[in-house]
Amino acid sequence: MRDTVIFDFGGVITSSPFEAFNRLERERGLPEDLIRQINATNPDENAWALFERAEIDAAGFDAQFAEEARALGHELRGEDVLLLLSGDIRPRMVHALDWLKRSGYRLGCITNNVPAGEGAGMSRSAEKAAKVAEIMARFDHVIESSKVGIRKPDPRIYEMMLETLGKPADKCVYLDDLGINCKPAAQLGIHAIKVSDETQALADLADALGVDRAVF
């Protein structure tokens, strides 16, 4: 019986920043998914990867991201992207966290984030940061890439969570909106769920835990 649920944060507990990326691209007449393309080029050493491991600061990210955009023939500053990272909190996901907590499940959160904004959710205001902090308090353990210097999909970050929670992989479920981040979790023996939207994610989670879908 699975008794532990590990969540990604952005794109799972909150709306995906990819939606905001696409809005910016449309507003500026840039190719759709340009930001994701930049972040997927040289994925271990690009500006995004370095910033998520806190190996460069916000100013360094701003400049290096702009260079990477320019290499693809477009003008876009890193600082413009940073403004888009804090998504909207999804109430149904918070309700699910509360139900899981009341029901005795162990809860973890593994988030790739950057040392920008306020708090783990990279919020743009103190009010939003406070709301995110309230959500984070529900987890038994939180791992932030920018604090540990390791980012998903590095298998070590999932192993760190399993070790800290004291749980074997086959007792755990992991939810993430990126398939590339689900893959290493699944390879470790964790039941991985790729999140497309709230309804799908919660239905799949209920099935993975063997509980009635109506609880979420």
PAZAPA-4460 file (N, C-alpha, C; in steps of 0.05 Angstrom, whole numbers, plus 32768, in hexadecimal, padded with zeros to 4 digits):
% residues 216
    n_x    n_y    n_z   ca_x   ca_y   ca_z    c_x    c_y    c_z   seq   type   mol
   8011   7FE8   8000   8000   8000   8000   8012   8019   8000     1      M     A
   800D   802B   7FED   801C   8044   7FEC   8012   8057   8002     2      R     A
   8025   8062   8011   801E   8074   8027   802C   808F   8027     3      D     A
   8039   8095   8011   8049   80AE   800F   8044   80BB   7FF3     4      T     A
   8040   80D5   7FF3   803B   80E3   7FDA   804F   80FA   7FD9     5      V     A
   805E   80FB   7FC3   8072   8110   7FBE   8069   8121   7FA7     6      I     A
   8068   813B   7FAB   805E   814E   7F97   8074   8160   7F8C     7      F     A
   8072   8166   7F72   807F   817D   7F67   806E   8195   7F70     8      D     A
   8079   81AD   7F6E   8069   81C5   7F76   805E   81D3   7F5E     9      F     A
   806E   81E2   7F4F   8064   81F0   7F38   805A   81DE   7F22    10      G     A
   8041   81E2   7F19   8035   81D1   7F05   8025   81BA   7F11    11      G     A
   8027   81B7   7F2C   8017   81A3   7F3A   8007   81B0   7F50    12      V     A
   8013   81BA   7F64   8005   81C9   7F79   7FFC   81E4   7F6F    13      I     A
   800C   81F0   7F5D   8004   8209   7F50   8002   8205   7F32    14      T     A
   7FF5   8218   7F25   7FF3   8217   7F08   800F   8217   7EFB    15      S     A
   8012   820D   7EE4   802C   820A   7ED7   8036   8225   7ECD    16      S     A
   8050   822B   7ED2   805B   8244   7EC7   805C   8243   7EA8    17      P     A
   8059   822B   7E9C   805A   8229   7E7F   8043   8239   7E73    18      F     A
   802C   823A   7E81   8015   824A   7E77   801D   8267   7E76    19      E     A
   802B   8271   7E8A   8033   828D   7E8A   8049   8292   7E75    20      A     A
   805A   827E   7E71   806F   8280   7E5C   8062   8285   7E41    21      F     A
   804D   8275   7E3C   8040   8277   7E22   8031   8292   7E1E    22      N     A
   8026   829C   7E34   8019   82B7   7E32   802E   82CC   7E2B    23      R     A
   8045   82CB   7E38   805A   82DF   7E32   8063   82DD   7E15    24      L     A
   8066   82C4   7E0C   806F   82C0   7DF0   805B   82CB   7DDC    25      E     A
   8041   82C7   7DE2   802D   82D2   7DD0   802D   82F0   7DD0    26      R     A
   8030   82FC   7DE8   8030   8319   7DEB   8047   8326   7DDC    27      E     A
   805D   8318   7DDB   8075   8323   7DCF   807B   831A   7DB2    28      R     A
   8069   8309   7DA8   806C   82FF   7D8D   8083   82EB   7D8A    29      G     A
   8089   82DD   7DA0   809E   82CA   7DA0   8093   82AE   7D99    30      L     A
   80A4   829C   7D8F   809A   8281   7D89   808F   8273   7DA2    31      P     A
   8079   8264   7D9F   806E   8255   7DB5   8082   8242   7DC0    32      E     A
   8084   8240   7DDB   8096   822E   7DE9   80B3   8235   7DE6    33      D     A
   80B9   824E   7DDE   80D5   8257   7DDC   80E3   8254   7DF7    34      L     A
   80D6   825D   7E0C   80E3   825C   7E26   80EA   823F   7E2E    35      I     A
   80D7   822D   7E29   80DD   8211   7E2F   80F3   8206   7E1D    36      R     A
   80F4   8210   7E04   810A   8207   7DF2   8125   8211   7DFD    37      Q     A
   8126   8229   7E06   813F   8234   7E11   8148   8223   7E29    38      I     A
   8134   821D   7E3B   813A   820F   7E53   8141   81F2   7E4E    39      N     A
   8139   81E7   7E37   813F   81CB   7E30   8159   81C8   7E21    40      A     A
   8165   81DF   7E18   817F   81DE   7E09   8195   81DD   7E1E    41      T     A
   81A7   81C9   7E1A   81BD   81C5   7E2E   81B1   81C5   7E4A    42      N     A
   819F   81B2   7E50   818E   81B3   7E68   819D   81B1   7E83    43      P     A
   81B6   81A7   7E82   81C4   81A5   7E9C   81D5   81BD   7EA3    44      D     A
   81DB   81CD   7E8E   81EE   81E3   7E93   81E3   81FE   7E89    45      E     A
   81CA   81FF   7E81   81C0   8219   7E77   81B9   822B   7E8F    46      N     A
   81B0   8243   7E8A   81AB   8256   7E9F   8196   824C   7EB3    47      A     A
   8182   823F   7EA8   816C   8234   7EB9   8177   8220   7ECC    48      W     A
   8187   820D   7EC2   8192   81F8   7ED3   81A5   8203   7EE8    49      A     A
   81B6   8216   7EE1   81C8   8222   7EF4   81B9   8231   7F09    50      L     A
   81A4   823F   7F02   8194   824E   7F15   8185   823C   7F28    51      F     A
   817A   8226   7F1E   816B   8214   7F2F   817E   8206   7F43    52      E     A
   8197   8204   7F3D   81AB   81F9   7F50   81B8   8210   7F60    53      R     A
   81AF   8229   7F5C   81BA   8240   7F6A   81D8   8244   7F65    54      A     A
   81E0   823D   7F4C   81FC   8241   7F44   8201   825C   7F38    55      E     A
   81EB   826A   7F31   81ED   8286   7F28   81D7   8295   7F37    56      I     A
   81D9   82B0   7F38   81C5   82C0   7F45   81B1   82CB   7F30    57      D     A
   819E   82DB   7F38   8189   82E5   7F26   8195   82F5   7F10    58      A     A
   81A9   8306   7F16   81B5   8316   7F01   81C4   8305   7EEC    59      A     A
   81D1   82F0   7EF6   81DF   82DE   7EE4   81CB   82CF   7ED2    60      G     A
   81B5   82C7   7EDE   81A0   82B9   7ECF   8195   82CB   7EB9    61      F     A
   818F   82E4   7EC1   8184   82F7   7EAE   8195   82FA   7E95    62      D     A
   81AF   82FD   7E9A   81C2   8301   7E84   81C6   82E8   7E73    63      A     A
   81CA   82D1   7E80   81CF   82B9   7E72   81B7   82AF   7E62    64      Q     A
   819F   82B2   7E6E   8187   82AA   7E60   8183   82BB   7E47    65      F     A
   8189   82D5   7E49   8187   82E7   7E32   819A   82DE   7E1C    66      A     A
   81B2   82D6   7E23   81C5   82CC   7E0F   81BA   82B3   7E01    67      E     A
   81AE   82A1   7E11   81A4   8288   7E06   818C   828D   7DF3    68      E     A
   817B   82A1   7DFA   8165   82A9   7DE9   8170   82B5   7DCF    69      A     A
   8185   82C6   7DD2   8190   82D3   7DBA   819D   82BE   7DA7    70      R     A
   81A8   82A9   7DB3   81B4   8294   7DA2   819F   8286   7D91    71      A     A
   8186   8287   7D99   8170   827C   7D8A   8162   8291   7D78    72      L     A
   816D   82AA   7D79   8163   82BF   7D68   814D   82D0   7D74    73      G     A
   814B   82D1   7D8F   8136   82E0   7D9B   8140   82F0   7DB3    74      H     A
   8132   8305   7DB9   8139   8317   7DD0   8126   8311   7DE7    75      E     A
   8131   8308   7DFD   8120   8302   7E15   8133   8301   7E2D    76      L     A
   812D   8312   7E41   813D   8313   7E59   8134   82FD   7E6D    77      R     A
   8147   82F4   7E7C   8141   82E1   7E91   812F   82ED   7EA6    78      G     A
   8133   8306   7EAC   8122   8313   7EC1   8105   8312   7EBA    79      E     A
   80FE   8314   7EA0   80E2   8313   7E98   80D6   82F7   7E9D    80      D     A
   80E6   82E2   7E9B   80DD   82C7   7EA0   80D8   82C3   7EBE    81      V     A
   80EA   82CE   7ECE   80E8   82CA   7EEB   80CD   82D5   7EF6    82      L     A
   80C2   82E9   7EEA   80A9   82F4   7EF3   8091   82E1   7EEF    83      L     A
   8096   82CB   7EDF   8080   82B9   7ED8   8080   829F   7EE8    84      L     A
   8093   829C   7EFA   8097   8282   7F06   8083   827A   7F1B    85      L     A
   8077   828D   7F28   8065   8287   7F3E   8048   8283   7F34    86      S     A
   803F   826A   7F33   8025   8264   7F28   800F   8268   7F3D    87      G     A
   7FF6   8264   7F34   7FDF   8267   7F46   7FDA   824D   7F56    88      D     A
   7FD5   8250   7F6F   7FD0   8238   7F80   7FB6   822A   7F77    89      I     A
   7FB8   8210   7F76   7FA1   8200   7F6E   7F92   81F5   7F87    90      R     A
   7F7B   8200   7F8D   7F6D   81F9   7FA6   7F68   81DB   7FA9    91      P     A
   7F61   81CD   7F93   7F5B   81B0   7F96   7F74   81A0   7F9E    92      R     A
   7F8B   81A9   7F95   7FA4   819C   7F9D   7FAA   81A0   7FBA    93      M     A
   7FA4   81B8   7FC4   7FA8   81BE   7FE1   7F94   81AD   7FF1    94      V     A
   7F7B   81AB   7FE7   7F68   8199   7FF5   7F72   817D   7FF6    95      H     A
   7F7E   8173   7FE0   7F89   8158   7FDF   7F9F   8155   7FF4    96      A     A
   7FB0   8169   7FF6   7FC6   8168   800A   7FBA   8165   8026    97      L     A
   7FA5   8175   802B   7F98   8174   8046   7F8C   8158   804B    98      D     A
   7F7F   814D   8037   7F73   8132   803B   7F89   811E   8040    99      W     A
   7F9E   811F   8030   7FB4   810C   8034   7FC0   810E   8050   100      L     A
   7FC4   8127   8058   7FD0   812C   8073   7FBE   8120   8089   101      K     A
   7FA4   8126   8087   7F91   811C   809B   7F90   80FD   809B   102      R     A
   7F95   80F2   8084   7F92   80D5   8081   7FAC   80C6   8088   103      S     A
   7FC0   80D5   8090   7FD9   80C8   8099   7FEE   80C3   8085   104      G     A
   7FEB   80CE   806D   8000   80CA   8058   8018   80DC   805E   105      Y     A
   802F   80D2   8058   8048   80E3   8059   8049   80F3   803F   106      R     A
   8051   810D   8042   8050   811F   802B   806C   812C   8027   107      L     A
   8075   812C   800E   808E   8139   8006   808A   814B   7FEF   108      G     A
   809C   815E   7FEB   809C   8170   7FD4   80B8   8173   7FC9   109      C     A
   80BB   816E   7FB0   80D5   8172   7FA2   80D0   8187   7F8D   110      I     A
   80DD   819E   7F90   80D8   81B4   7F7D   80F2   81BF   7F71   111      T     A
   80F3   81C1   7F57   8108   81D0   7F4A   8100   81ED   7F4B   112      N     A
   8110   81FD   7F5A   810A   8219   7F5B   8124   8229   7F59   113      N     A
   8122   8243   7F5A   8139   8255   7F58   8139   8268   7F6F   114      V     A
   8151   8273   7F76   8152   8287   7F8C   8149   82A2   7F82   115      P     A
   812F   82A4   7F7C   8123   82BD   7F74   8107   82BF   7F7F   116      A     A
   80FD   82D7   7F81   80E2   82DA   7F8E   80E4   82D5   7FAB   117      G     A
   80CD   82CE   7FB7   80CB   82C9   7FD4   80C2   82AC   7FD9   118      E     A
   80D3   829E   7FE8   80CB   8283   7FF1   80CE   826E   7FDC   119      G     A
   80C6   8255   7FE3   80CA   823E   7FD2   80BB   8240   7FB8   120      A     A
   80A4   824F   7FB8   8094   8252   7FA0   809C   8269   7F8F   121      G     A
   80B2   8276   7F95   80BD   828D   7F86   80A7   82A2   7F82   122      M     A
   8098   82A7   7F97   8082   82BA   7F96   808B   82D6   7F91   123      S     A
   8079   82E6   7F85   8080   8302   7F7F   8076   8315   7F94   124      R     A
   8069   830B   7FA9   805F   831C   7FBE   8060   830E   7FD8   125      S     A
   8061   831D   7FEE   8062   8311   8009   8049   8301   800F   126      A     A
   8032   830C   8005   8018   82FE   800A   8018   82E3   7FFD   127      E     A
   8021   82E2   7FE3   8021   82C8   7FD5   8035   82B5   7FE2   128      K     A
   804C   82C0   7FEB   8060   82AF   7FF8   8056   82A3   8011   129      A     A
   8045   82B2   8020   803A   82A8   8039   8026   8291   8033   130      A     A
   8017   8293   801E   8004   827E   8017   8013   8265   800E   131      K     A
   8029   8269   8000   8039   8252   7FF7   8046   8245   8010   132      V     A
   8050   8255   8022   805C   824A   803B   8048   8239   804A   133      A     A
   802F   8242   804B   801A   8232   8059   8017   8217   804C   134      E     A
   8018   8216   8031   8016   81FD   8023   802E   81EC   8029   135      I     A
   8046   81F7   8027   805F   81E9   802C   805F   81DC   8048   136      M     A
   8052   81E9   805B   8052   81DF   8076   8043   81C4   8078   137      A     A
   8033   81BD   8065   8024   81A4   8065   8036   818C   805F   138      R     A
   804D   8191   8052   805F   817B   804B   8071   8173   8062   139      F     A
   8077   8159   8063   808A   814F   8077   80A6   8158   8070   140      D     A
   80AC   815A   8056   80C6   8162   804E   80C5   8170   8032   141      H     A
   80D4   8185   802F   80D5   8193   8015   80F2   8195   800C   142      V     A
   80F7   818E   7FF3   8111   8191   7FE7   8110   81A5   7FD1   143      I     A
   8120   81BB   7FD3   8121   81CF   7FBF   813C   81CD   7FB0   144      E     A
   813B   81CC   7F96   8154   81C9   7F86   8168   81DF   7F8C   145      S     A
   815E   81F8   7F90   8170   820E   7F94   817D   820E   7FAF   146      S     A
   8173   81FD   7FC1   8180   81FB   7FDC   8193   81E3   7FDE   147      K     A
   818D   81CD   7FCF   819E   81B5   7FD1   81B2   81B4   7FBA   148      V     A
   81AF   81C4   7FA6   81C2   81C4   7F90   81BF   81AC   7F7D   149      G     A
   81A8   819F   7F7E   81A1   8189   7F6C   8185   818E   7F61   150      I     A
   8181   8189   7F48   8166   818E   7F3C   815C   8175   7F2E   151      R     A
   8141   8173   7F2D   8135   815E   7F1D   813D   8162   7F00   152      K     A
   8142   814D   7EF1   813D   8131   7EF6   8154   8121   7F01   153      P     A
   8167   812D   7F0F   817D   811F   7F1C   8171   810B   7F30   154      D     A
   8176   80F1   7F2D   816A   80DD   7F3F   8171   80E2   7F5C   155      P     A
   8187   80F0   7F62   818F   80F3   7F7D   817B   8103   7F8E   156      R     A
   816C   8115   7F80   8159   8126   7F8F   8141   8115   7F99   157      I     A
   813A   8101   7F89   8124   80EF   7F91   812E   80DC   7FA8   158      Y     A
   8147   80D3   7FA5   8152   80C2   7FB9   8155   80D0   7FD4   159      E     A
   815B   80EA   7FD3   815D   80FA   7FEB   8142   80FB   7FF9   160      M     A
   812C   80FE   7FEA   8112   80FF   7FF5   810A   80E4   8002   161      M     A
   810F   80CE   7FF4   8109   80B4   7FFF   8118   80AF   8019   162      L     A
   8132   80B6   8019   8142   80B2   8031   8138   80C3   8048   163      E     A
   8131   80DC   8043   8128   80EE   8058   810D   80E4   8064   164      T     A
   80FB   80DC   8052   80E1   80D3   805B   80E2   80B7   8067   165      L     A
   80F8   80A9   8061   80FB   808D   806B   80E8   807A   805E   166      G     A
   80E3   807E   8044   80D0   806E   8036   80DD   8060   801E   167      K     A
   80D6   8046   8019   80DE   8039   8000   80CF   8044   7FE8   168      P     A
   80DB   8043   7FD1   80CF   804F   7FB9   80B3   8043   7FB3   169      A     A
   80AF   8029   7FB8   8095   801D   7FB1   807E   8025   7FC3   170      D     A
   8084   8035   7FD8   806F   803F   7FE9   8067   805C   7FE1   171      K     A
   8073   8066   7FCC   8070   8083   7FC6   8063   8087   7FAB   172      C     A
   8055   809E   7FA9   804A   80A8   7F90   8057   80C3   7F8C   173      V     A
   805E   80CA   7F73   806A   80E3   7F6C   805A   80F1   7F56   174      Y     A
   8054   810B   7F59   8045   811A   7F44   8056   8131   7F3A   175      L     A
   8058   8133   7F1F   8067   8148   7F13   805B   814E   7EF8   176      D     A
   805C   8167   7EEF   8050   816E   7ED5   8064   816A   7EBE   177      D     A
   807C   8161   7EC4   8090   815C   7EAF   8097   813E   7EAE   178      L     A
   8093   8132   7E96   809A   8116   7E93   80B7   8110   7E99   179      G     A
   80C9   8123   7E92   80E6   811F   7E96   80EC   811C   7EB4   180      I     A
   80DB   8129   7EC5   80DF   8127   7EE2   80D1   810E   7EEE   181      N     A
   80BD   8104   7EE0   80B0   80EC   7EEA   80C1   80D3   7EE4   182      C     A
   80D0   80D3   7ECF   80DE   80BC   7EC6   80F2   80B1   7EDB   183      K     A
   8103   80C2   7EE7   8116   80B7   7EFB   8108   80AD   7F14   184      P     A
   80F2   80BA   7F1B   80E2   80B1   7F32   80D8   8094   7F2D   185      A     A
   80CD   8090   7F15   80C3   8076   7F0D   80D9   8061   7F0D   186      A     A
   80F0   8069   7F03   8107   8057   7F02   8110   804E   7F1D   187      Q     A
   810C   805F   7F31   8113   8057   7F4C   80FE   8045   7F59   188      L     A
   80E7   8042   7F4C   80D1   8031   7F56   80BA   8041   7F62   189      G     A
   80BB   805B   7F60   80A5   806C   7F69   808E   806C   7F54   190      I     A
   8076   806C   7F5D   805F   806E   7F4A   805D   808B   7F42   191      H     A
   8064   8091   7F29   8065   80AC   7F1F   804C   80B3   7F0F   192      A     A
   8042   80CB   7F14   802A   80D6   7F06   8032   80F0   7EF8   193      I     A
   802F   80F0   7EDE   8033   8109   7ECF   801A   811A   7ECF   194      K     A
   801C   8132   7ED9   8005   8143   7EDD   7FFF   8154   7EC5   195      V     A
   7FE7   8151   7EBA   7FDE   8162   7EA4   7FCB   8178   7EAF   196      S     A
   7FBA   8171   7EC1   7FA8   8184   7ECE   7F9F   8178   7EE9   197      D     A
   7F91   8189   7EF9   7F89   8181   7F14   7F78   8168   7F14   198      E     A
   7F63   8167   7F03   7F51   8151   7F03   7F5F   8136   7EFD   199      T     A
   7F6F   8136   7EE8   7F7E   811E   7EE1   7F91   8116   7EF7   200      Q     A
   7F9F   8129   7F02   7FB3   8123   7F17   7FA7   8116   7F2F   201      A     A
   7F90   8122   7F38   7F84   8118   7F50   7F76   80FD   7F4C   202      L     A
   7F6C   80F9   7F34   7F60   80DF   7F2E   7F75   80CA   7F2E   203      A     A
   7F8C   80D0   7F21   7FA2   80BC   7F20   7FAE   80B7   7F3C   204      D     A
   7FAF   80CC   7F4C   7FB9   80C9   7F67   7FA7   80B7   7F78   205      L     A
   7F8D   80BC   7F76   7F7A   80AB   7F85   7F7D   808E   7F7C   206      A     A
   7F80   8089   7F62   7F83   806D   7F58   7F9D   8061   7F63   207      D     A
   7FB2   8071   7F63   7FCC   8066   7F6C   7FCC   805F   7F8A   208      A     A
   7FBB   806E   7F9A   7FB9   8069   7FB6   7FA3   8055   7FBD   209      L     A
   7F92   804F   7FAA   7F7C   803C   7FAF   7F66   8048   7FC0   210      G     A
   7F61   8062   7FBC   7F4C   8070   7FCA   7F37   807A   7FB7   211      V     A
   7F20   8081   7FC1   7F0A   808B   7FB1   7F12   80A6   7FA5   212      D     A
   7F0D   80A9   7F8B   7F15   80C2   7F7E   7F06   80DA   7F8A   213      R     A
   7EEF   80D5   7F96   7EDE   80EA   7FA1   7EEB   80F8   7FB9   214      A     A
   7EFF   80EC   7FC5   7F0C   80F8   7FDD   7F1B   8111   7FD6   215      V     A
   7F24   8113   7FBD   7F32   812B   7FB4   7F20   813F   7FA6   216      F     A
***
